[in-house]
Amino acid sequence: MSEIIAGITIPDTELTRAATTLVRKAADDTLFHHSRRVFLWGALKAAARGLEVDLELAYVGGLFHDLGLTPTYMTRNQRFELDGAEAARAFLLEHGRTEDEARAVWLAIALHTTPEIPLHLAPEVAVVTLGVETDVLGLDLLEITDRQRAEVVAAHPRPDFKNRILRAFYDGISHRPDTTFGTVNADVLAHFDPNFHRGDFVAVIRDSVWPQ
């Protein structure tokens, strides 16, 4: 039987059940509940904006978007966003979704920390960023009614969430600082690690092998 939270019906399919099981096993409570909220906020905002979204794909995008922060799925040499994107693509193809559908979710996850660009792509890409920006940054929160907000948070609580998600970011990327160059993730490392030195884009240009 499908679960309904704040008017959003969570698809009850073999694919979504498998996605829930996978992420529940890999992620702690903070990341799991955050990921479910991302799906719900994104679906609510997409509906409010008149976007037609494949909710199965949106669900996988929301649940897998931070999978690269978990010990099971994190790598050492690429951005954490790519870890989750690649896991989602493989998962969707294994469950019979098309290459184009899997690619859309790959983009949704790979770009979810990149401002603006996802909102100009397919709804299945935009929906993840809409959810992330709501849950982490509180952007455009007034698009969500007080009742909707209360129902989502009752189903998926966020105790001390600001501190816990920042710590999850740090724990998931501190071993691969070079992958944060030019991203918001560098802010997280700078916050927690006084010895972290950001890459300097200007210096990269000026020190390149070109003579002028």
ABEGO torsion letter per residue (X at the ends): XBBBBGGBBBBBBAAAAAAAAAAAAABBAAAAAAAAAAAAAAAAAAAAAGBBBBAAAAAAAAAAAAAAABAAABBAABBAAAAAAAAAAAAAAAAGBBAAAAAAAAAAAAAAABBGAAAABBAAAAAAAAAAAAAAAGBGAAABBAAAAAAAAAABBBBGAAAAAAAAAAAAAAABAAAABGBAAAAAAAAABAABBBBBAAAAAAABABAX
